[in-house]
Amino acid sequence: MGSDMAEQELDRALEDLPPELRWREWMRRIEAVLFASASPVSSEALTRVIGPSASVDLLIADLAVELSDHPFEIAQVAGGWMLRTRSAYSAVIRAAADVADQILDLREFDVAVLAAIAYQQPITREGLKNIFGKEISRDLIGRLHARNLITTGPRSPRRGAPYTFVTTDQFLAAFGLESLRDLPDKEQLDDAGFGKEQTQSD
């Protein structure tokens, strides 16, 4: 209810401002929301701070230009928008900032299983076993669940209706993908060593 009241009290039209200042204030509002959010923000959510008469896409485009000489950028991820550090500064941040809780810290085989889930979802543990030639441990599945990279999907229509696994929006955000359509080609994944032959210990 608090957020509804805040939205009602927020002057979104800004009709008392000249057009140029109004546009700049809308840009600042979008930047503030993206800066404060730990997850991608949808266009619908951003409309709540600028009103329906302004174009979120045009404001985002102008803001992206304004931030072009900054160490961070606007990215379209998981159906929304977020601010993220440019990859050129990743090593600098790891060297000086406390970002341990933001690092996925996944084992190589974890990433291989995660990739298999992403490409084959919804997929059961039996399906994963067929891909990797061995049982996938509950601990490994638990690690991916704990990082909110996967979740349970629809029950398989097979006997016993086993659980399936699917990736989450957090998975998209973690890997900088707008949607699953942005996944690399499977051949590229095989070239990177995450194909069916990947059978090291989990």
N, C-alpha and C positions, 0 to 999 in steps of 0.2 A: 504493500500500500504506500509505503514511503516513497518508492521510486515513481509511482503514479502521480503523487502530489508534487514531487520535484519536477516532473515533466510538465504538469499543468502550470506551475509557476515560472517555468523557463520561457523567456521571450525568444521564440525561434524565428519569427519574421524579421525582427530587428529593423522595423520600418523607420525608426528615428535616425538610422545611420544612412549616409550616402552609399550608393551601390558598391563602390570600391572598398570602403571600410567594412560594409556588411559581408562582402565576399571573404575578406581577410579574416574577419571574426569567425565565420563558419569554418574556414581552414584551420584556425587555431583550435576551435572546439574539436574538430575531428582529430587533430594531432594530439590533443590532451587525452581524448578517450583511448586512442590507440596506444599512447604511452603508458596509460594506467592499466590497460588490460593485459592479462597474462595469456589470453587465448584470442584467436581471430574474432573480429567484430563484424557482424553482418551489415550489409548495406541498410537493411531494415532498421537495425539498432541505431546506426549513424543518423538516419532520417529523424530520429527522435530529438536530436540536438540541433538540427538545421531546418527542419520543417519540410513539407512535401514540395515546396516551390523551387527548391534548389536541387541541383544534380549532384548526387554523391560521387558519381564517376568523374565528373568534370572537376570537382573540388579535390578529389584524390589525385587526379592528374596534375593539377597545379601545385599541390603540396609536394608531390614526388619531384617536380622540377625544382622547387625551392629547397628540397633536401638533397639535391644532387651532389653538393659538395660537403655533405655531412658523412660521418662514419656509419650512419644507419640509413635504412631505406624502408619504403612501404612495400610490402609483399602481399599478393593475393594468395591466401592459403586456406584450404579446407572450407571453401565457400564464404570466406570473409577476408578481412584486412587486418594486418598487424605490422608493427614496427619491428625490424630485426637488424642486428649488426651486419654490416657488409662482410662478406667472407674474408676479405683482405685483412681484417682486424681480428680474426679469430685467435691467432697466436698471441697477439698483444693482450687480449682480454684474459686468456688462460694464464698468462704469465703474472698478471697483477690483480685480477679480481676474483672474488669468491663466487664461483659459478658451479661448484661441485654438484649442487642439487639440480642443475639444469643440464648436466651431461648425462647422456643415456647410459654410458658405461656398459654396453652390451658385449658379450663374448661373440666371437666370429660365428659360431654355430647358432647362437641366438638370432643373429641378423639373417642367417640363411633360412631359419625356420620362419622368421617374420616375413621375409620375402616370399616364401612359399605360400604363407597364409594370404598375403596381399594379392598374389596372382591367382590363387585357386579358390578364394573365399566364395561361399562358405565351405569350410573344409573340416573334416573330423580328425581326431588323432589317428584313426586308422588310415585316413587319406595321407596324412603326413608321414606315417610309417611306410606307406607304399612309395612315397617320393624318396625318402632317405634310407630305406632299407633297414630300419630299426625303430624301436619304440621311442617316442618322444616323451621325455620325463615330465611328470606333473610339476616339478620344480622349475623347469624351463618355461612351461606355459605360465606358471605362477609369476615368474620374473617379468614376462611380457605383460601380464595382467596388471601387476603392481605398478608398472610405468604407464598404465592406461593406453598401451599401444594396440592391444587387442581386447575384444570382449566376446561374450557368447553370442552366437548367431541363432538362426532358426534350427530347430531339431531336424536331424536328417530323417528322410522318409523311410529309412531302412529299419529292419527289425531291431527293437530296443530303443529306437529313436535317439541315437547318441547326439550329444551336443556338437555343434559346429562352432568354428571360430571365425571371426571377421575382424578387420582392422577398424580403428576409431578415427575421429577427427584429430585427436592428439597425435596419432601416427602421421597423418598428413602434415600437421603443423611441425612435428619434429623433423621431418625430412623435406620441408619446404615445398610441399605439393599442393596445388589447388584442388585436385581431385585424383582419383585412381587412374584416370586417363593419362596423367602425367608420369606414371611409372615408367622407368627405362624399359627399352625393348628387352625381351627375355634373353636374346642372344648376348646383349651387353652384360646381363647379369651372369650368364654362364662364363663369359670372358673374365668377369671379376672373381670367379671362383665360387659362386653360390648356386651351382647347378645341382643336378641329381647326384653327382659323384661326391658331393660334400657330405661325408659321413663321420667326421671326427667326433670325439666324445662331447656330450652335453653335460 
